Amino acid sequence: MLSNYLKQYFKERKITHKEIEEKTGVSRTKITQSLNGNRKFTAEELILMGIVFEIDLNKLKELDNL
C-alpha cells in the first residue's frame, strides 16, 4: 500500500511532516490524513514528493496504480 510505503520511507530517513510541508507546500493535515489512509495523495502531490525527496516515481506509480 502506498501510504505504508511512504510512511516507512519518511520514518527511515527521519523526515517529519513539517519538513514535507515546508518543501512541498502540502499541508500537514493532508499529509497526515494521506499517510494514515484517510485520504489519497493527488498525483501532483506524489510527483512533487518524489522529486523533492528522491523517491522512485515508478515505485509510487506501481503502488498507487496512477
C-alpha positions in Angstrom: 0.0 0.0 0.0 1.3 3.4 -1.0 0.6 5.2 2.3 2.5 2.5 4.3 5.4 2.7 1.9 5.7 6.5 2.2 5.2 6.4 6.0 8.1 3.9 6.3 10.2 5.9 3.7 9.9 9.1 5.7 10.4 7.4 9.0 13.6 5.7 7.9 15.0 9.0 6.7 13.7 10.9 9.8 11.7 13.3 7.5 9.0 15.0 9.5 5.6 16.1 8.3 6.7 19.6 8.9 9.6 19.2 6.6 7.4 17.6 3.9 5.0 20.6 4.2 7.9 23.1 4.0 9.4 21.5 1.0 6.3 20.6 -1.0 3.6 23.1 0.2 1.3 20.2 1.0 -0.4 20.9 4.4 0.5 18.7 7.4 -3.2 17.9 7.7 -3.3 16.5 4.2 0.0 14.6 4.7 -1.2 13.1 8.0 -4.6 12.1 6.5 -2.9 10.6 3.4 -0.3 8.7 5.3 -3.0 7.3 7.7 -5.0 6.1 4.7 -7.9 8.5 5.3 -7.2 10.5 2.1 -5.5 9.7 -1.2 -2.5 11.8 -2.3 -3.1 13.5 -5.5 -0.9 12.6 -8.5 0.6 16.1 -8.3 1.5 15.7 -4.6 3.1 12.3 -5.2 5.2 13.6 -8.1 6.3 16.6 -6.1 7.3 14.5 -3.1 9.0 12.1 -5.4 11.1 14.8 -6.9 11.9 16.7 -3.7 12.7 13.6 -1.6 14.2 11.5 -4.4 11.6 8.8 -4.2 11.4 6.4 -7.2 8.3 7.7 -9.1 7.9 4.3 -10.9 7.6 2.7 -7.4 4.9 5.2 -6.4 3.1 4.6 -9.7 3.2 0.9 -9.2 1.9 1.2 -5.6 -0.9 3.6 -6.4 -1.8 2.5 -10.0 -1.7 6.1 -11.3 
